[in-house]
Amino acid sequence: MNSADSEDLARRLLAAGYHEDSLERADIAILNTCVVRQASEDRVYSRLHELKEWKTAERTIAVTGCIVGKEGDVLRGRFPQVDAVVPIGEYEDFLASLEARYDYSQGEALPQAGRTGISHYVRVIQGCDHNCTFCIVPKVRGRERHVPMEDVVAECRQAVADGAREVVLLGQNVDDYTDPTGRGGLANLVREVERIPGLKRLRFLTSHPQDLEAELLEVMAASDVVCRELQLPVQSGDDTILKRMARGYQMRHYRAIVDQARTLMPDIGLVTDIIVGFPGESEAAFQNTRALLEEMEFDVVHLAMYSPRQGTFAASRMEDDVPHEEKLRRLNDLLALQRGIAARKTARWIGRDVEVLIEGLDELNRPYGRIRQGKRAIVLRSGDAAPGQLIQVRVLQATAGQVLGVLNPAKSEPAA
Ligand code: SF4
């Protein structure tokens, strides 16, 4: 969601005549912030301290993103070097203030590294109506606002016309999507978007186990465009902890969804989030989460230690009773476990042909992209595979996080 916000603001700035440059040469630095964990918030403060040196009377520092809803007033008081505190999505006044200040039409534009436009993020829901007890998102992003289906489809169509080959539909809880004009939920939206001529891939994230509907899995399974990847945060493998988190489901339900998804799409990529050390997490509860990892064999697990976020139910009403060292031990234990699982799982791709959408070149000048199941892929001896091209790759090697293989030209799309 933050990447989508950054892209949105960058697009507006580029359209207004600004260009990206190195910090040393730039007039304006904009920090798009995340406060989902204390560590992310601390990074914002340390970055602002670093920028003190950079700041001059002619230069502008702006802060946007989730920290604005949480600590906007604190920022203004504590960091006088900050010129603008910009709420998410409310960029008009900020852009007007820049326009009054800078003659941005001068200067030589640099190539826009990394901005290939192959994949386009489309927000379909802003905010979240859930109230998970650990989560700051509803406070900083507000309640759900659903974008009309017609507007989503129009944006996707435009993105494809502008060269995008993949669109990613975004919502904090994307499964909750309902068209405000009565045209149905996420499954219908996906059906509409996947029909757009020229669109090669469609992803959506993030799903919620309480809201994901069987119909959506069926649409995925029947489609050549919708990618076979599900981002389905479980957060804990223990029912007592799930209840304390107010997640709204039990493990029995989570298992049933994964079973159904894997029955329909045996090779589906499964990504999850887990928090260790949530208040009240006993050793037995932690072991249930550990056992879940072994049982489910997720492709990717985003692991985090619980940190109380001011303004959440857990921070105000639950004791943060798992000591830091113990949280760290649990985190490291799961990291090591998952590393082994991911390595074993990724190795199963060796010898298979996979479709890769090329996104760019890595630091060794090798084309990279992702397979339909979400895994990163590196193309060795690629010929001239170019960003935006869909190619077939025979997988020769694998690590925990990626597959490496060679181009199969007979089955690949010709370079544009
Ligand atoms: S569903 Fe996700 S975004 Fe919404 S409150 Fe729960 S964790 Fe936060």
Boltz pocket constraint, residues with backbone or C-beta under 6 A from the ligand:
constraints:
  - pocket:
      binder: B
      contacts: [[A, 128], [A, 129], [A, 130], [A, 131], [A, 132], [A, 135], [A, 136], [A, 137], [A, 138], [A, 172], [A, 173], [A, 208]]
      max_distance: 6.0
